[in-house]
Amino acid sequence: MTALPPVPQIPVEGMPVQAEPPAPLASDLCWLLARASHALMTEMTAALEDLGLAPRSHTVLVTAMTGSYTQTELARIIGLDKTTMVVTVDELEEAGLAERQPSKTDRRARVIAVTSAGARKVLAAEKVLDRVREDVLATLPEEDRQVFLRSLGRLACGRLSEPVACTQTVRRRA
């Protein structure tokens, strides 16, 4: 009789978490990235709750602050579908954190501009998220942190930057 792989532990407050993935999943890149992404997104969501800001809204604001982008351009850069982008910008406008302004180059397009209240919110959120990122990365040896981020960035913005054509619908978690 063959031994079954260990059952992954479900994190419960106050209990230790299994530090290594179960054997069959240890080299499953999709499982590893999805699990890490979901856990990090949940932690960031919880950390931003007191500011009344969601990670997706923060991403839209912080990216909009780097240039003069239309709503469509922002959606493409961030990786949001059009509907989600419209809903997010509507929420940001309602909260007074961003506004749609006419594009200087295309009268049909709207540029997303961050208000001064939005800029203050981003500054506060960055302080919170820096603490989360530092805490998460502290689990890696210091000499591995920049290598890890650089490598992950190459995957996310290179080979894995765009999904391939697929006949089945693949649900996105974020």
C-alpha positions, 0 to 999 in steps of 0.5 A: 500500500502506497502512502498518501501525501500529507493533507494540506493544513488549513490556516487556523489562527494560533495553529502552525501552518505547513511551511512546504506544499504537499508533494504533488503540488510542490512544483505546480506553478499554477497552484503555487501562484494562485494560492499565494495570490489569493492569500496575499489579496485577502491580507491586503483587503483586510489591511485596507479595510480601515481606509475604506479602499479595496486593493483593486481601487488602490491599483487603479488610483496608483496607476492613474497617478503615473500618467494621463491614461484613458479608462480603456488604457488603464484597464489594459495596463492593470488587466481589468475587463471593461465592466469591472473598470467602469464599476471601479471608476464609478466607485472612485468618482462617487468617493471623490477619489478620482474623476473622468476628464475629457481626453485632449487627444480623443474627444470620445475618451475619458482620462482618469484623474486622481483627485487630491483626496485620492492622492492622500488615500493612495499615500495612506494605503501605500504605508499600510501595503508596504507593511504587508509586503515587508511582512510577507517578504520577510519570510524569504531570506533577505538575499532572495527577496529582490531575485524573487520579485524580479523573477516574478515580474519577468513572468507576470510582464513577460511570458505570462503577461497575456492569456493564450487563446482558450475555448473554455472560460477560465475564471479569474480570481482577482 
